[in-house]
């Protein structure tokens, strides 16, 4: 496979993962400020399977789709209002979250144990971005922002991080064994 066909393949796969993120974002359980969603599960899957570069690209594509108004965010929402509303910090936090998950796995190894560690770190990154954003956008005191944007999501986030880790490593191994996820140089170990 040439480098250009490899890059094209990975861009297509990244776009497919952006669509998966959009689909899983619709799995929601509403809460007063920020809903529980399947987005973080999908972000963890994308980064665990694709690594830092293409996992982050899939999140960027997802955010761009939502920014132009395609209803891919939670509760079939989209547009700049969603990006700059109370949940915007979580959405923007998905970018560094995906990058760190993939980068951690690339620098260690793609094992379930390392994936759990990486996904938990990624979860805390997204929650931190979201909580800080929520504090300023909703003009909340730190305690209220923390209580509304961080604390309620820890337990469910740990479950999603574990599921994303296990499923991501299993899918990654299977994709690699069938040469559907192949490496060009050192992009994908």
BELGI-V635294 format. One record per backbone hydrogen bond with DSSP energy under -0.5 kcal/mol. NH is the residue of the N-H (numbers start at 1). CO is the residue of the C=O. Records with the same first field share a line. If there is no record, write none. Layout:
BEGIN
NH = CO ; CO
END
This chain:
BEGIN
6 = 2
7 = 3
8 = 4
9 = 5
10 = 6
11 = 7
12 = 8
13 = 9
14 = 10
15 = 11
16 = 12
17 = 13
18 = 14
19 = 15
20 = 16
21 = 17
22 = 18
23 = 19
24 = 20
25 = 21
26 = 23
27 = 24
28 = 26
29 = 36
36 = 29
38 = 24 ; 27
42 = 38
43 = 39
44 = 40
45 = 41
46 = 42
47 = 43
48 = 44
49 = 45
50 = 46
51 = 47
54 = 50
55 = 51
56 = 52
57 = 53
58 = 54
59 = 55
60 = 56
61 = 57
62 = 58
63 = 59
64 = 60
65 = 61
66 = 62
67 = 63
68 = 64
69 = 66
70 = 65
72 = 70
73 = 77
76 = 73
77 = 73 ; 74
79 = 66
82 = 79
83 = 79
84 = 80
85 = 82
88 = 85
90 = 87
91 = 87
92 = 88
93 = 89
94 = 90 ; 91
95 = 92
96 = 92
97 = 93
98 = 94
99 = 95
100 = 96
101 = 97
102 = 98
103 = 99
104 = 100
105 = 101
106 = 102
107 = 103
108 = 104
111 = 109
115 = 111
116 = 112
117 = 113
118 = 114
119 = 115
120 = 116
121 = 117
122 = 118
123 = 119
124 = 120
125 = 121
126 = 122
127 = 123
128 = 124
129 = 125
130 = 126
131 = 127
132 = 128
133 = 129
134 = 130
135 = 131
136 = 132
137 = 133
138 = 134
140 = 135
145 = 141
146 = 142
147 = 143
148 = 144
149 = 145
150 = 146
151 = 146
152 = 147
153 = 150
154 = 150 ; 151
157 = 153
158 = 154
159 = 155
160 = 156
161 = 157
162 = 158
163 = 159
164 = 160
165 = 161
166 = 162
167 = 163
168 = 164
169 = 165
170 = 166
171 = 167
172 = 168
173 = 169
174 = 170
175 = 171
176 = 172
177 = 173
178 = 174
179 = 176
180 = 175
181 = 175
185 = 183
187 = 184
189 = 187
END
